[in-house]
Amino acid sequence: MSRAVGIDLGTTYSAIGILRDTGEAEVLPNRDGEDITPSVVLFQEFEGKDEPLVGTMAKHSAASAPDDVVQFVKRNMGDSDWRFTSTSGSSYSAEEISAIILKRLKEDAELALGEPVSDAVVTVPAYFDDARRTATKHAGAIAGLNVLRVLNEPTAAALSFGVDTSAEGTVLVYDLGGGTFDVTVMRIHGGEFDVIATDGDRMLGGFDFDNRLMEFIAEKVQEQGGPDLLEDIQASAELREKAEMAKRSLTTVATTTVHVSAGGKPFRIRVPRTEFERITADLLRRTKNLTEAVLDEAGIGWPRIDHVLLVGGSTRMPMVREMVESSAGKPADRSVHPDEAVALGAAIQAAMEESTAAGSTLDIFNGQAPVIEDVTSQALGVITVKDDLRTLTNTTIIPRNTKIPAKHSTDVTTIRDNQTAIDVEVTQGDDENPDFVVSVGKKTLTIPPYPKGADIRITYAYDIDQTVFVEVTDLTTNQSLGTFEVDRLSNLSDEQVKAAAIKLASLPVQ
């Protein structure tokens, strides 16, 4: 028998959960007895072969063996140019590194449950684009998982909150994790989880707050006559560890002290919480601005927010809670576990997917099955030409924050006589300038040789995983010219995914 699990694949920490037969979701402990696993991989070489080590021991090795440790790989998901080369000479994509972490989580879950695990719902930041969502699904496949769905992290957290508390009303989820930030507004009513608006920044998280603290400490060391710690890879890795520890200390104390040895000399740096808050004020302000933008887009002011959820380990910083509660005019809900809520929500969604596949209903929300109605986090468009028939422009087909699944169309015309092909370049982003949107992929389709100005319809279908399918219709004959998934520019091919799965199957992940 196999169980469906929910996985929070985080930038800094990951967790795996399951819905028990009692209807309660719980996070499963890893083999080290921890509820969350650092998303860190140490590549150990034995007899010319890699033996990856995942988790706390790998994280502790970051300072002593920085060249052999991979951290924060989630930030590189969907980047086809990113690679990590181990000491043995083996090269790994971001999907493969993430798959190693997922394989460790899968094996730990199997140990905890005493049964195989094959099906999973994996969460992603709400603001992840198509390439990053696809990369996440590929990572799951490489790890030997059947990814039932990719679920937005704020939606997962709200699902966990709603099922656990039976609360209803309008909810704002402020999700500041180790590497990404999302904010989502949704309504919970009668078992429906209706997402209204979402926004985020995939390059804003605790990692960036750590960077500011590292720069501050390094500057103080130099002021005391020490070397630049940021110029040396090992010193920088040690500094990151100390900066993270200092940040954690400042959640409970007003001042902490960082001890650093460099150039044969000891240095002691005093870090007041007020100074940490000063040097990171602009980062916090970015989250505030995004939050207010989402509220504006949702057409909802703070007074109409019934519940405020703080999700992600970085929301433990006192300045975060103070800013959010001050803006909201009410305290944030303290029943939500910032590290576990996403995995718990994913576990609930996994059980729902499993139940649906079995033809049954999971009655866990006030005696009924929850229904999730999500929205697009990115606008989808196509590159067309303006009236001068030369200037390229980005034409939006599915606007951001459209309910999904969605299906929208736009009509275009051929630009010259006897044109026999049409290039469909799928984009993500709102800007009309093609330079400021992301090209997801492109496809060239053959069309009949009509006179210039023949009408062509381009239809996008956006599924619940927020991946796009395209259909092109010849409006002269009302015949479909083809339905296809775009050839994604930033993702692995099916053959590469299969090869990576075979490669990972031979690695003894610890």
C-alpha positions as CSV (number, residue, x, y, z in Angstrom):
1,M,0.0,0.0,0.0
2,S,1.2,3.5,-0.8
3,R,0.3,6.7,0.9
4,A,0.0,10.2,-0.6
5,V,2.0,12.8,1.3
6,G,2.4,16.6,1.3
7,I,5.8,18.1,0.9
8,D,7.0,21.6,1.6
9,L,10.1,21.9,-0.5
10,G,11.6,25.0,1.1
11,T,14.6,27.2,0.3
12,T,16.2,26.6,3.7
13,Y,14.1,23.9,5.3
14,S,11.7,21.2,4.0
15,A,9.0,19.1,5.7
16,I,6.8,16.2,4.8
17,G,3.3,15.6,6.2
18,I,0.4,13.2,6.0
19,L,-3.3,13.2,6.9
20,R,-4.0,10.4,9.4
21,D,-7.1,8.3,9.3
22,T,-8.4,10.4,12.3
23,G,-8.6,13.4,9.9
24,E,-5.6,15.1,11.6
25,A,-2.6,16.3,9.6
26,E,0.8,15.8,11.0
27,V,4.4,16.4,10.0
28,L,6.5,13.3,9.9
29,P,9.8,13.2,11.7
30,N,13.0,12.6,9.7
31,R,15.5,9.9,10.5
32,D,17.2,12.3,12.9
33,G,14.0,12.8,14.8
34,E,13.5,16.4,13.5
35,D,10.2,17.7,12.1
36,I,12.0,19.9,9.5
37,T,15.0,19.0,7.4
38,P,17.5,21.6,6.2
39,S,17.4,21.8,2.4
40,V,21.2,21.4,2.3
41,V,23.2,18.7,0.4
42,L,26.8,17.8,1.2
43,F,28.5,15.9,-1.6
44,Q,30.8,13.3,-0.1
45,E,33.1,11.4,-2.4
46,F,33.9,7.7,-1.8
47,E,36.0,5.8,-4.3
48,G,35.3,8.4,-7.0
49,K,31.5,8.3,-6.4
50,D,29.2,10.7,-4.8
51,E,27.3,9.9,-1.6
52,P,25.1,12.9,-0.9
53,L,24.3,13.8,2.7
54,V,21.1,15.8,3.3
55,G,20.0,17.8,6.3
56,T,21.4,19.0,9.6
57,M,24.8,17.4,9.3
58,A,25.2,18.8,5.8
59,K,24.2,22.2,7.0
60,H,26.9,22.0,9.8
61,S,29.4,21.2,7.1
62,A,28.7,24.4,5.1
63,A,31.4,26.4,7.0
64,S,34.1,23.7,6.9
65,A,33.5,22.4,3.4
66,P,31.8,25.2,1.4
67,D,32.8,23.9,-2.0
68,D,31.1,20.6,-1.3
69,V,27.8,22.0,0.1
70,V,24.8,23.1,-1.9
71,Q,22.3,25.5,-0.2
72,F,19.4,27.7,-1.4
73,V,19.0,25.7,-4.6
74,K,15.3,26.6,-4.8
75,R,16.4,30.0,-6.0
76,N,17.9,28.4,-9.1
77,M,14.9,26.3,-10.0
78,G,14.0,26.8,-13.7
79,D,17.4,28.2,-14.5
80,S,18.8,25.9,-17.2
81,D,22.3,27.4,-17.0
82,W,22.8,26.7,-13.3
83,R,24.9,23.6,-12.4
84,F,26.8,22.3,-9.4
85,T,29.9,20.2,-10.0
86,S,31.0,17.9,-7.2
87,T,34.5,16.9,-6.3
88,S,34.1,13.7,-8.2
89,G,33.4,15.7,-11.3
90,S,29.7,14.9,-11.6
91,S,27.5,17.8,-12.6
92,Y,24.0,18.4,-11.2
93,S,21.1,20.6,-12.3
94,A,18.9,22.4,-9.7
95,E,16.2,19.8,-10.4
96,E,18.6,17.0,-9.5
97,I,19.7,18.7,-6.3
98,S,16.1,19.3,-5.3
99,A,15.4,15.6,-6.2
100,I,18.1,14.5,-3.8
101,I,16.3,16.5,-1.0
102,L,13.0,15.0,-2.0
103,K,14.4,11.5,-2.1
104,R,15.7,11.9,1.5
105,L,12.2,13.2,2.6
106,K,10.5,10.3,0.8
107,E,12.8,7.7,2.4
108,D,12.3,9.3,5.9
109,A,8.5,9.2,5.4
110,E,8.7,5.6,4.5
111,L,10.7,4.9,7.7
112,A,8.1,6.8,9.8
113,L,5.1,5.2,8.2
114,G,6.5,1.7,7.6
115,E,5.1,1.6,4.1
116,P,6.0,2.9,0.6
117,V,5.5,6.5,-0.4
118,S,5.0,7.3,-4.1
119,D,2.3,10.0,-4.5
120,A,2.9,13.6,-3.3
121,V,1.6,17.1,-3.5
122,V,4.6,19.5,-3.6
123,T,4.2,23.1,-2.7
124,V,5.7,26.1,-4.5
125,P,5.8,29.8,-3.9
126,A,2.6,31.4,-5.2
127,Y,4.7,33.7,-7.4
128,F,6.7,30.8,-9.0
129,D,6.4,31.0,-12.8
130,D,5.8,28.2,-15.3
131,A,9.5,27.2,-15.6
132,R,9.9,26.9,-11.8
133,R,6.7,25.0,-11.3
134,T,7.7,22.6,-14.1
135,A,11.2,22.2,-12.6
136,T,9.6,21.3,-9.3
137,K,7.5,18.6,-10.9
138,H,10.5,17.3,-12.7
139,A,12.4,17.2,-9.4
140,G,9.7,15.1,-7.9
141,A,9.8,12.7,-10.9
142,I,13.5,12.4,-10.7
143,A,13.2,11.5,-7.0
144,G,10.7,8.7,-7.8
145,L,7.6,10.5,-6.8
146,N,4.3,10.8,-8.7
147,V,3.6,14.5,-8.2
148,L,-0.2,14.7,-8.0
149,R,-0.2,18.5,-7.9
150,V,1.9,21.5,-7.2
151,L,0.1,23.7,-4.7
152,N,0.8,27.3,-3.8
153,E,2.4,27.6,-0.3
154,P,0.0,30.3,1.0
155,T,-3.0,28.3,-0.2
156,A,-1.6,25.3,1.6
157,A,-1.1,27.2,4.8
158,A,-4.7,28.6,4.7
159,L,-6.0,25.1,4.0
160,S,-4.3,23.8,7.1
161,F,-5.6,26.8,9.2
162,G,-9.1,26.4,7.9
163,V,-9.4,22.7,8.4
164,D,-7.7,22.8,11.8
165,T,-9.8,25.7,13.2
166,S,-13.0,25.5,11.1
167,A,-12.5,29.3,10.8
168,E,-14.3,31.2,8.1
169,G,-13.8,34.7,6.7
170,T,-11.3,36.7,4.7
171,V,-7.7,35.6,5.3
172,L,-4.4,37.3,4.5
173,V,-1.4,34.9,4.4
174,Y,1.9,36.7,4.8
175,D,4.5,34.1,3.8
176,L,8.2,35.1,4.3
177,G,10.4,32.0,4.0
178,G,14.1,31.5,3.7
179,G,14.3,32.5,0.1
180,T,10.9,33.7,-1.2
181,F,8.0,36.0,-0.2
182,D,4.4,35.6,-1.0
183,V,1.2,37.3,0.1
184,T,-2.2,36.0,-0.7
185,V,-5.8,37.1,0.2
186,M,-8.5,34.5,0.2
187,R,-12.0,33.9,1.5
188,I,-12.9,30.7,3.4
189,H,-16.7,30.0,3.4
190,G,-18.7,26.9,3.5
191,G,-15.7,24.7,2.7
192,E,-14.6,26.8,-0.2
193,F,-11.1,28.3,-0.1
194,D,-11.4,31.1,-2.7
195,V,-8.1,32.9,-3.5
196,I,-8.8,36.5,-4.5
197,A,-5.3,37.9,-5.2
198,T,-1.7,37.0,-4.8
199,D,1.7,38.5,-5.4
200,G,5.3,38.0,-4.3
201,D,9.0,38.2,-4.8
202,R,10.9,34.9,-5.5
203,M,14.2,36.6,-4.5
204,L,13.2,38.0,-1.1
205,G,13.5,35.9,2.1
206,G,15.5,35.3,5.2
207,F,18.6,34.7,3.0
208,D,18.6,38.4,2.1
209,F,18.2,39.4,5.8
210,D,21.2,37.2,6.6
211,N,23.2,38.9,3.8
212,R,22.7,42.3,5.3
213,L,23.8,41.0,8.7
214,M,26.9,39.4,7.1
215,E,27.8,42.7,5.4
216,F,27.4,44.5,8.8
217,I,29.6,42.1,10.7
218,A,32.2,42.0,7.9
219,E,32.3,45.8,7.9
220,K,32.8,46.0,11.7
221,V,35.6,43.4,11.5
222,Q,37.4,45.6,8.9
223,E,36.9,48.7,11.1
224,Q,38.8,46.8,13.9
225,G,41.7,46.1,11.5
226,G,40.6,42.6,10.3
227,P,40.4,41.3,6.7
228,D,37.3,41.4,4.4
229,L,35.5,38.2,5.4
230,L,33.4,38.3,2.3
231,E,36.3,37.9,-0.1
232,D,37.2,34.4,1.2
233,I,34.7,31.6,0.4
234,Q,35.4,29.6,3.7
235,A,35.3,32.8,5.8
236,S,32.1,33.9,4.1
237,A,30.5,30.5,4.7
238,E,31.4,30.6,8.4
239,L,30.1,34.2,8.6
240,R,26.8,33.2,7.1
241,E,26.4,30.5,9.8
242,K,27.2,33.1,12.5
243,A,24.9,35.7,11.0
244,E,22.0,33.2,10.9
245,M,22.6,32.3,14.5
246,A,22.7,36.0,15.4
247,K,19.5,36.7,13.6
248,R,17.8,33.9,15.5
249,S,19.1,35.2,18.8
250,L,17.7,38.6,18.0
251,T,14.2,37.2,17.9
252,T,14.3,36.8,21.7
253,V,17.0,39.2,22.9
254,A,17.6,42.9,22.3
255,T,21.3,42.6,21.6
256,T,23.6,39.7,20.7
257,T,27.4,39.4,20.2
258,V,29.1,37.7,17.3
259,H,32.6,36.2,17.8
260,V,34.8,35.9,14.7
261,S,38.4,34.7,14.2
262,A,40.1,36.1,11.2
263,G,43.8,36.7,10.2
264,G,44.9,35.0,13.4
265,K,42.9,37.5,15.6
266,P,39.7,37.3,17.5
267,F,36.9,39.9,16.9
268,R,33.8,40.6,18.9
269,I,30.9,42.4,17.2
270,R,28.0,43.7,19.1
271,V,24.7,43.5,17.1
272,P,21.7,45.4,18.6
273,R,18.3,44.4,17.3
274,T,17.6,48.0,16.5
275,E,20.7,48.0,14.2
276,F,19.6,44.8,12.5
277,E,16.2,46.3,11.9
278,R,17.7,49.5,10.5
279,I,19.9,47.8,7.9
280,T,17.0,45.6,6.7
281,A,14.3,48.2,6.8
282,D,14.1,48.4,3.0
283,L,13.6,44.6,2.8
284,L,10.7,44.7,5.2
285,R,9.3,47.7,3.4
286,R,9.2,45.7,0.2
287,T,7.1,43.0,1.8
288,K,4.8,45.8,3.1
289,N,4.4,47.4,-0.3
290,L,3.6,44.0,-1.9
291,T,1.0,43.3,0.8
292,E,-0.7,46.6,0.3
293,A,-0.6,46.1,-3.5
294,V,-2.4,42.7,-3.1
295,L,-5.0,44.3,-0.9
296,D,-5.6,47.0,-3.4
297,E,-5.9,44.5,-6.2
298,A,-8.3,42.4,-4.2
299,G,-10.4,45.5,-3.5
300,I,-10.1,44.8,0.2
301,G,-8.8,47.1,3.0
302,W,-7.2,45.9,6.2
303,P,-10.5,46.3,8.2
304,R,-12.1,43.6,6.1
305,I,-9.4,41.0,6.9
306,D,-10.7,38.6,9.5
307,H,-7.6,36.5,10.0
308,V,-3.9,37.2,9.5
309,L,-1.6,34.2,9.1
310,L,2.2,34.5,9.4
311,V,3.9,31.6,7.6
312,G,7.6,30.9,7.0
313,G,10.4,30.8,9.5
314,S,11.4,34.4,8.8
315,T,8.2,35.7,10.2
316,R,9.7,35.0,13.6
317,M,11.6,38.2,13.4
318,P,9.8,40.6,15.8
319,M,9.9,43.5,13.3
320,V,7.8,41.4,10.9
321,R,5.0,40.6,13.3
322,E,5.1,44.3,14.6
323,M,4.8,45.6,11.0
324,V,2.0,43.3,10.0
325,E,0.0,43.6,13.1
326,S,0.4,47.4,13.1
327,S,-0.8,47.5,9.4
328,A,-3.7,45.1,10.1
329,G,-4.8,46.8,13.3
330,K,-5.2,43.3,14.9
331,P,-3.0,40.5,16.2
332,A,-1.9,37.8,13.8
333,D,-3.3,34.3,14.5
334,R,-0.9,32.4,16.7
335,S,-2.3,29.0,16.1
336,V,-0.4,28.6,12.9
337,H,3.0,26.9,13.1
338,P,5.2,29.0,10.7
339,D,7.5,26.0,9.8
340,E,4.8,23.3,9.5
341,A,1.6,25.0,8.2
342,V,2.5,24.6,4.5
343,A,3.5,20.9,4.8
344,L,0.3,20.2,6.8
345,G,-1.8,21.9,4.1
346,A,-0.1,19.9,1.4
347,A,-0.8,16.7,3.3
348,I,-4.5,17.6,3.4
349,Q,-4.5,18.3,-0.4
350,A,-2.6,15.0,-1.0
351,A,-5.3,13.2,0.9
352,M,-8.0,15.0,-1.1
353,E,-6.3,14.0,-4.4
354,E,-6.0,10.4,-3.2
355,S,-9.7,10.4,-2.2
356,T,-10.9,11.8,-5.5
357,A,-8.8,9.3,-7.4
358,A,-10.5,6.5,-5.4
359,G,-14.0,7.9,-6.1
360,S,-14.7,9.0,-2.5
361,T,-15.0,12.3,-0.7
362,L,-12.8,13.5,2.2
363,D,-15.2,15.2,4.6
364,I,-12.8,17.0,6.9
365,F,-14.1,20.6,6.8
366,N,-17.3,21.0,8.8
367,G,-18.4,17.6,7.4
368,Q,-17.6,18.3,3.8
369,A,-14.7,18.3,1.4
370,P,-12.7,21.5,1.0
371,V,-12.8,23.1,-2.4
372,I,-9.9,25.3,-3.5
373,E,-10.3,28.0,-6.1
374,D,-6.9,29.5,-6.9
375,V,-5.7,32.2,-9.2
376,T,-2.9,32.7,-11.7
377,S,0.2,34.3,-10.1
378,Q,1.6,35.5,-13.5
379,A,-0.1,37.0,-16.5
380,L,0.2,34.9,-19.7
381,G,0.7,36.6,-23.0
382,V,2.0,36.2,-26.6
383,I,4.4,38.2,-28.7
384,T,2.6,40.0,-31.5
385,V,3.4,43.0,-33.7
386,K,2.0,46.5,-33.5
387,D,0.2,48.3,-36.4
388,D,3.5,49.2,-38.1
389,L,4.0,45.4,-38.5
390,R,7.6,45.7,-37.2
391,T,7.5,46.6,-33.5
392,L,7.1,43.6,-31.2
393,T,4.7,43.9,-28.3
394,N,3.6,41.6,-25.5
395,T,-0.2,41.0,-25.6
396,T,-1.8,39.6,-22.5
397,I,-4.2,36.7,-23.0
398,I,-4.7,35.6,-19.3
399,P,-4.4,38.4,-16.8
400,R,-2.7,37.9,-13.4
401,N,-5.1,36.8,-10.6
402,T,-7.5,35.1,-13.0
403,K,-9.3,32.1,-11.5
404,I,-7.9,28.8,-12.5
405,P,-8.3,26.6,-14.4
406,A,-8.7,29.2,-17.1
407,K,-9.1,29.3,-20.8
408,H,-8.8,32.7,-22.7
409,S,-8.2,33.6,-26.3
410,T,-7.0,36.5,-28.4
411,D,-7.3,37.0,-32.2
412,V,-4.4,38.0,-34.4
413,T,-3.9,38.3,-38.2
414,T,-1.2,37.2,-40.6
415,I,1.1,40.1,-41.6
416,R,1.9,39.2,-45.2
417,D,0.4,37.4,-48.3
418,N,0.9,33.7,-48.5
419,Q,2.3,33.4,-45.0
420,T,2.8,29.7,-44.3
421,A,3.9,29.7,-40.6
422,I,3.1,31.4,-37.3
423,D,5.4,31.7,-34.3
424,V,3.7,31.4,-31.0
425,E,5.9,32.7,-28.2
426,V,4.3,32.3,-24.8
427,T,5.3,34.9,-22.2
428,Q,4.7,35.5,-18.5
429,G,4.5,39.1,-17.2
430,D,2.3,42.2,-17.6
431,D,4.6,44.5,-19.4
432,E,3.9,45.4,-23.0
433,N,7.6,45.6,-23.7
434,P,8.9,42.1,-24.6
435,D,12.2,42.9,-22.9
436,F,10.5,43.0,-19.5
437,V,8.6,39.7,-19.6
438,V,9.8,36.1,-19.4
439,S,9.6,33.9,-22.5
440,V,8.2,30.5,-21.4
441,G,8.7,28.8,-24.7
442,K,7.8,29.0,-28.4
443,K,6.4,26.8,-31.1
444,T,6.1,27.3,-34.9
445,L,2.9,26.1,-36.6
446,T,2.2,25.7,-40.3
447,I,-0.8,27.6,-41.7
448,P,-2.5,27.7,-45.1
449,P,-1.2,30.4,-47.5
450,Y,-3.9,33.0,-47.2
451,P,-3.8,36.7,-48.2
452,K,-2.4,39.1,-45.6
453,G,-4.8,39.8,-42.7
454,A,-6.1,36.2,-42.3
455,D,-7.6,35.7,-38.8
456,I,-5.9,33.3,-36.3
457,R,-7.1,32.6,-32.8
458,I,-4.6,31.8,-30.0
459,T,-6.1,30.1,-27.0
460,Y,-4.4,29.5,-23.7
461,A,-5.6,27.0,-21.1
462,Y,-4.1,27.3,-17.6
463,D,-4.4,24.2,-15.4
464,I,-4.5,23.9,-11.6
465,D,-0.8,23.5,-11.5
466,Q,-0.5,26.8,-13.4
467,T,1.1,25.2,-16.5
468,V,0.0,26.4,-19.9
469,F,-1.4,24.6,-22.9
470,V,-1.9,26.3,-26.3
471,E,-4.3,25.9,-29.2
472,V,-4.1,27.8,-32.5
473,T,-7.3,28.0,-34.6
474,D,-7.6,29.0,-38.3
475,L,-10.7,31.3,-38.2
476,T,-11.0,31.2,-42.0
477,T,-11.9,27.5,-41.9
478,N,-12.6,27.3,-38.1
479,Q,-10.2,24.4,-38.0
480,S,-7.7,23.8,-35.2
481,L,-4.1,24.1,-36.3
482,G,-2.8,22.2,-33.3
483,T,-2.9,21.9,-29.5
484,F,0.4,21.7,-27.7
485,E,2.5,22.4,-24.6
486,V,5.2,24.9,-25.3
487,D,8.8,23.7,-25.8
488,R,9.9,25.1,-22.5
489,L,13.2,26.9,-22.8
490,S,14.2,26.7,-19.2
491,N,13.3,23.1,-18.4
492,L,14.7,19.6,-18.8
493,S,13.3,17.5,-21.6
494,D,11.4,14.3,-20.9
495,E,14.5,12.3,-21.9
496,Q,16.7,14.4,-19.5
497,V,14.2,13.8,-16.7
498,K,14.4,10.0,-17.3
499,A,18.2,10.1,-17.4
500,A,18.4,12.1,-14.2
501,A,16.0,9.6,-12.5
502,I,18.3,6.7,-13.4
503,K,21.3,8.7,-12.2
504,L,19.7,9.5,-8.9
505,A,18.5,6.0,-8.3
506,S,22.1,4.9,-8.1
507,L,23.1,7.5,-5.5
508,P,23.0,6.4,-1.8
509,V,21.3,9.5,-0.3
510,Q,21.9,9.8,3.4
